[in-house]
Amino acid sequence: MLPQLGATIDTVKTGADVVSYSTKGKSLTDRFLSYATDKDCKLYNLFIYGLICEEKKLYTEIATSPHNYTLD
């Protein structure tokens, strides 16, 4: 019973990781580590940069619009 449950949990997590990675670029483990450390974490970074987590980068997005809105 327990080996089947473990295999089922592993299959579900793998499927969730695929969906998460394809939509957000991070696995569930990456997202948990980022949340827990308040940093930007990806396990893949360990192989590229030697670090899993780095400080979050702040991006400011300036929206430009052809319309001028005013409050009267």
JOKATA-V351722 format. One line per field, one symbol per residue. ss: DSSP state (a for helix, b for strand, c for the rest). phi: phi as a letter, one per 40 degrees, with the letter a starting at -180 (. if undefined). burial: 1 if it has 9 or more other C-alpha atoms within 8 Angstrom, else 0. Layout:
ss->???
phi->???
burial->???
This chain:
ss->caaaaaaaaaaaaaaaaaaaaaaacccaaaaaaaaaaccbbcccaaaaacccbbcccccccccccccccccc
phi->.ccccccccccccccccccccccbgacccdccccccbfbcbacdcdccbgbcbbccccbbbbcbbcbbbbcc
burial->000000000000000111011000011101101100001111001100000110000000000000000000
